[in-house]
Amino acid sequence: MARNDTPELESNTDHRSDGTTPRRNTVSPTLRRRSVLQALGTGVAFGLFGVGSTSGAPASFGDGVNLQPSYFCDGDQNLGWGLMNQYPDIQTVRIEIEPFSFNEIATTRDDAKRWIDEAASHGYDVIASYHHYPDNGSADSQALQSAADWWVEQYDYLTQDSSITINMMNEWGDHTVTAGQYASAYNDAISTVRDGTDYTGPIVCDAPGWGQETHRLADAVSQIDDDDLILSVHVYPSGWNQEANEALQPAHLDIVDETGYPCMIGEFGNWAANPSGADWSAIVDHAKSLGWPVIGWAWNGDGSDDPMNMSSPYWGNDCGATSYSASSYFNVVYDKLGSGGSGDDTTAPSSPSNLSVTGTTNSSVSLGWDGATDTGGSGLSQYVITVDGSRDHTVSAGTTRTTVSGLSAGTSYEIGVRAVDGAGNESTAATVTATTAENGDSAELLAEIASSTTTAAVDERITFQVEDTSGSGQWITALDWAFGDGTTATGWWNEHAYDAAGTYTVALTATDNEDDTTTHEVTITVS
């Protein structure tokens, strides 16, 4: 399991997300389905589970749950198969194995083999993940190479009696790892496993950034030499996509899905110490609408402050249990497995209303609108902004203001805004025509924001002041603020605090004596 709740800082006690550099929601044009996967057209399949379909490319095993037994009861605990067997929508188990070769835990490879063999004997598909706790989120390529070396050492023994799918390493790579660095490290590690073992099945690759950098994973996979891969994303309420500079969104999964490789949600759960605003439930539902298998966290073995354990008693409290019951958390996961979720949502959200131009410069147009609504069950995901019919960028569902930049002076544009829900359904576009100012026009910014900081903690007070840039012959008659969290204000000076982690766009709209308006925006990152 991964536990990073704070942008730019990974916690070794709880894992669930972060980030900070913007990037448009696009996939490298070089990304394509590899020829080996296209062999499906002739009926060829690879590995234990196959490689999925050419449309959407889900991994072809079923939904399931994660187990983390390595840290409890010296590995000797009853794993609760009697209870699990009562729930047919659990078809796959992902077992996180802490490497015993580091001598940091009491469990042994015999314990790990027992866990695998018992799961297989009960009819479950088994994904085995190398999980070295100190290296969760590591950007050091040697950490990934150590995982590969461990697989070479242990694979034959662990699979004497049962088959597994290898998840190379739990959550290698932080939010700073580039696509090239990720691909290089994985190329070396995969070659080590392929050359050092007889494993020919698919290798599961967790997205960098504690499983949440979907865009970077999509860019990296075109540079990885091995074709038999499954791409895995991890989803929690603190999910953060640094490439998109926003909380993880349902539509971010599309970037990975469009690579054509089999995809899955390797972990999901409903708790995080510091939520980013990510709608974990809508993201999981969107994954199911794409046909991805989803693996919930956790059957047992979660050690966070508010444990996400489906079975009771918790191994941290009772090592002697021989029977288990469903915990109060159980249905949070189980309701998403099998036919759960909202994969049948085919209802598009409403269109954004009252779209208007709030300001222009010679190179940008600022917009505002009233939010859309979604009644299909998957929840509103994001807004897509278009310029003359072509996609320009996206903003998260809670944002109803944005600025389109990089435009030409003195030019008319049709700007559109479409709402997208968690199942990928899109509304019809609301459109408005806007003309940028001529070079030298008075439509240059009338006022700019001077903030005391652009990075803050939850509940930290931030001051916002106005710098008058209106020039001679003009004067400001109104100043309107929107802080990106639904809060508004007026005036030359304001103070504001955010009550949740995330990225917020603060907009200052200035009006002058000729009723011209301009909007200046700054981004505030709260962790």
N, C-alpha and C positions, 0 to 999 in steps of 0.2 A: 504494500500500500504506500502511497505517496502522501506527504503531509506538508504542504507549503501554503500557509494562509496569508503570507505577507509579501507584497510585491518586492522583488529584488532580494529577498532573504528567505532561504530555506530553513525550516525548523526541523530538527532531528526528533521532535516529539509528536509531530502531527503533520500529515502531508496533504495538502490540497490547493496550490496554485499561485500565479502572479504575472508581472510584465510591464513594458513601457515604450516601444518604438512603433510609430504608425506605419501601416502598409495597406495598400488597397487590397480588396478581397478578390484577388485574382490568382490563377495558377500559372506557373511557368508554361509557356507554349510548348516546351520540349516534353512535358509530361504526356505519357501515352501508355496504353496497355501493352505490356511486353509480349513478344511473339509466343513465348511459352504459354502464356495465359490464353492466347487466342486458340491454342490447341483444343480448347473445350469444344470448338466447332466440329472437331473430328472425334469427340468423345474421349479425349485424353484427360486424365485427372492426375494430380500430383499429391503425394503425401497422404497422411492418414485421413484428412478431412476434405481433400480436394481444394480447388482454388476459386470456387464461386462462379457467378455468372458474369457475362460481359456487360451486363446492365446493372450498375450499382455494386456489383462484386462483393456481396456479403461473404464472410467466412461461413463455411457450410456445416458447422456444428451448431448445437442448440444453445439456448440461454442457460444460465447457471449461476453459480455462486463461487466466491473466493473463500479459501481456508488459509489461516496463518497459524499453524500449530508449533512452529519452531521455537517460540519464546516461552512455552508453557509446559509444565508438568514433565520436564525432561523428554518431551516427545512421546510419552507413553499413554496419553489420554485416549479415552473412547471418543471417536470423532462424530458420533451422532448419526450414523447411517440409518438407524431404525426410524428416526424422525424424518430424515431427508427422503427416504424411500416412499413416504406417504404423499409426496408432492411431485407429481409427474412433470411439471413444467421446469423442474431442475434436471437438466440433461448433461450439463458440463460442470466440472469443478476445476478451478484454477488454484493450484497449491503453490504458495510462496515458500521457497526453501532457503533458509539462511545457510550459507556455506559453512559446513562443519570444519572445513580445512583451515579456517582462521582460528579455531579453538576459542571462539567467543561465546559459544552456547553449549549446552549440555547434550543437545540432540546429536544423533549420529546418522550416517548414511543408511544404516539399517532401519532407523525410524522413518526416514524419507521414503525408502523403498516400501515399507509397510503402508504408508499413507497412499502411495500411488497404487499399489496392488489392491488394497481394499476398495479404493474408488473404482478401479477397473472391474473388480469382481462384482460390484453392485451395478454394473452396466453404465457407468458414467464415462464420457470422454474426459481425458485428463490433459490439462495444460499445466506444465511445470515451469515455474518462474524462478530464476536465480534472483535472490533478494538479499543483498548485503546492505544491512541497515545504514552503516556509515556512508555508503556511496549512493544512496537515493538522491537523485538530482545532481550527481557529480558531473562536471564538465571535463574531467580528466579521462582521456582515451584509454589510459592504462586500467581504469576501473572496469571499462567494458571488456578489455582484453583479458582481465582476470576472470570475468564471467565466462568468456569463451574457453579459457584454459581449464576452468572448473568443469565445464561440460565435457571436455575431452577426458578428464580424469574420471568423471562419475557416470557418464551416460550409459556405458555398457552394463555397469552394475545395477543402476536404477531401473533399467529396462529389460532385465533378464526375463521377466515374466509378464510384463505389461507394456503397452505402447503409450507414448506421450507425444504431445506437441511441445516443442521447445519455445518458451518465451525467453529470449536471450538474456535479458536483464530487466528487472523492475525499474522503470523510470530513469534510464540513463539520460543525462543532459539537462542542464538548467535552461533558463530563458535567454541566455547569451550565446548559446551554441549556434553557430551558423549551419545552414543546410550543407555546405561543403564539409565542415568539420564532422557533422553527424554522419554523412555518407562515408567519409574516409574511415572513421572509427568503426562503423558497422561493416564496411567492406573487409577490414582486417579481421574483425571478430568472426564474421560469417565464414570467411575462408578457413580460419582456424578450426571451426566446428566441422565444416564439410570435409576438410582434409584429415582431421584427427579422429573422426567417428564414422560410422556407417549410416548416420542419420540422413535421410533423404526427404523428410517431410518439410512442411512450411515452417518458417521461423517467424515468430511474433516479434514485432518491433514496436515498442512503446514510443509514442511521440515524445520529443524533448519537452523541457519545461514541466517536469513532473506529470507527463502524459497529456499536456494540454496545448502544445504549440502545433496546431493542426496545419497551418500554412507552411511552417518550416519543414514539417514531416513530408508534406506533399511536394515541396521543392526538392527535398533531399532524395526521395525515392528514385527519381530519374537518374541519379548518379550512383545508385547501388547496383553492383554487377549481378547479384543473385536475383532471380525472378520469382522464386517460390517464397513469398513473404505474405504475412498478414499484418496490417497496420492497425495499431491499437491506440485508442484515446481513453483517458480517465476523466471522470466527471464528478465534481463535487460543487457545493454552493460557492466555494472560493475560486472556481475555475477562472483562469486568466489567460488571454491570448495576447502576448506582448507584440507580435507582429501586427495585429489589428488594433492594438492599444485599447482594448476594451475587455470587459468580462466575456468569458466563453459564451458563444451564442449557438443555437441550433444550426443555423446556416453555415457555421464554420465547418461542420462535418461534411458539407457538400464539397469543400475544397479537397478533402482526402478521398471522398467517394469518387470524385471525377478522375482520379489517377487510374482507375480501373483495377486496382489491386483489391483483394479481399480485405474487409474492414470489420472491426468489432469495437464494442465498448468493453475494455478489459476490467474496469472497476467503475462502480457508481455508488453513491450514498448521499444521504440528506443532511449531513452535519459538517460544519467547519467552524473553527474558532473565530475566523475573521472572514465572513462572506464578502464576495466581490460584487454580488448582484447577479451572478450566473444562475439561471433557472435550470437546476439540475434535472428536474422532472421533464420539462419541455425538451431538453437536449436528448435525454434518453428516449423519449417518445419519437423524436425526429429520427434517431438512429434506427428505431424499429420500423419506421415508415420507409427507410432506405433498405430494409431487409437485413440489417446488421444483427448478429447475436449480441446480447448484453449480459454481462457477468457482474452480479451485485456484490457489494461489500457489506458485510462479510457473514459467512455462516457462523464462524466463531473465531476468536483470536484478535479482535480489534482492541487496542489498548488506549484509545483516545480518552479525553476527559468525559465525553458523553458517548460511551461505547456503542458502535453500530454492530451489534451481534444478533443474528436471527434466532439462534438457539440458546436456550437457558437450561442449566447454569453456565455462566461465563467461565472459561478455563482459568482465568486469572483468579477466580474465587473458589473453584472446586475442581480438583484433579481426579476425584474418585467417582464422578458421575457415570452411571451406566445407562441412564435413560435421560432424554431431553424433551423439553416442550418448546413451543413457539413463543418467542418473546414479544413484547409490545412493538418492537421494531420490525418483526418478521414481515408483515404485509407491506411495509415501505418498499422492500425489495421484491417480494413475491408478486405483488400486483403488477410489476413491470415485466415479468417473465411470461413466456408463452404468448397467449392472446391478449395479455394486458397492454397498458400504454394506450396511445391514440393513433396507432398506425392506420386506422380507418378514417382519419380526419380528411375529408375532401372538400370542406367548406372554406372558401377564401375569406380572409378578414375584410372588414369594410375599408373603403378608401379613406386616406387622410382627408380632412376637411379644412376649409378656410386657409388654404395654402396662399401665402403672400410673400412678396419681396420686402424684407425689412431693411435692406441697405445695399448699396453698390459702390464699388470703386472701379478704377480703370482695368482691374484684372480679376475682380471677384464679385459674386452675388451672394448675399445672405438671405436666408429663408426662414420662415416659421410656419407652423401648421398646428391644427388640433389633432390629437392622437386618434388612431384607428382602434377598432374593437375586434375581438375574435371570439366566435361562438362555437367553433368546431371542436374545442377541447384540447388542442395542442399548445395554445397560448401564443400571444404575439411575440415574434422573435426579433425583427429588425425592420428598418426602412431602407429601401434601395433608392438612391438618388441618381437620376439620369440627366444627361445634357444632350438635347437634340436626339433623344431616343436611345442613346448609348449609355450604358452603365458607367457611373463616375465613382461612386463610393457608397458605403453603407454607414448607418448609425444605429445604435442599439434601440430597443423598443421603448425605453424610458426617455429618449431624447426627441424633442420636437422642434429643434432649431439646428441649422447647420450652415456652413459657408462653402460654396463651390469656388475654387480658386484656379489659377492658371489659365484664365480666359483672356481673350484679346480685347483691347480698348475699342470703344465705340461700336460694339457688335451686339446684335440681338440674338438671344438664345431661348429655346423652350426648355424649361427645367421641370422635371417630373419627380414625383415622390410616390412610391408604391409600398404598401405594407406587406410583410411576409410573416407567416405563422410558423410554428415549430414543425409542422409537417411539410413545409415547403410551398404551401399554397400562397399565391400572390394576388393582391387586390388589383383592380384597375388603377391606373395612375391618375393622381391629381396633377395638373399641369398649370404653369404660369409662364408668361413671357417676360423676360427681363433684358434690359439693355445696359451694358457696362458703360461707364463714363468715358468720354474722350480723354486722351492724355492731356494733363493740365487742367481738367475740369475741377470744379469745386467739390466733386464727389469723392475726393480723397478723404480719408478718415477725419471726421470732426473731433473724435475723442478716442483715446486709447486707455486700456486698463493697466494700472500699476498695482500688482498684487504683492503682498508681503512674502509670499512663497508660492511655488507651483507644486510642491509636494508636502503633504501634511498627514498627520495621524487622525484617526477617527476622533471626533469631538474637539479637535484643535481649532482655535479661532484664527481665521484668516482675514486680513484687512484688504479691502479693495478701494483704490482711489482712482480718480479720473485725471488724465493728462489732457488738457485742452489743446487740440491741434487744428482748430478750425481756421486760423489765419485771420488776416485783416478783412474787414467788411462783413464778417459773419460773426454770429454769437450763438451760443448754445441755449436753447429754450427748454429742452427736456432731456432727461437721462433716465433710461429704463434698463434695469438689470434682470437677467435670468440666470440662476446659479446652477442649472443643469439637473437639479433634483426636485423640480416643481416649485421651488421658492423663487419669488420675485421681489424686487425692491426698486426704489427710485433714489436719485440724489447723487451728490458728488463723492460721498464716502459711505462705505458700508462694511459691516463685519459679518462673517458667516462661518458656520461649522457644519461638517457633514457627519451624519450618524451612521454611515456604512462605508466600507471600503469600496473603491471603484475609481473610474475615471469620469470626470465631470467637465462639461464644456460651459464656461462662464461667458455670457454674451452681454455686451454693453451697447445698447442702441441709443445713439445721440440724434437729436433733432435740432435744426438751426432755425434762424429767423426767416428763412425762405421755405420752410417746411421740407427741406432736404433731410434725409436720414442716412446714416451709415452705421454699420455694426462691426465692432471689434470683438474678437473671441480669444480666450486663453484656455488652456487645458490644465485642470487641477487633478493630480493623482493622489488618492487617499488610501492609506494602508493601515 
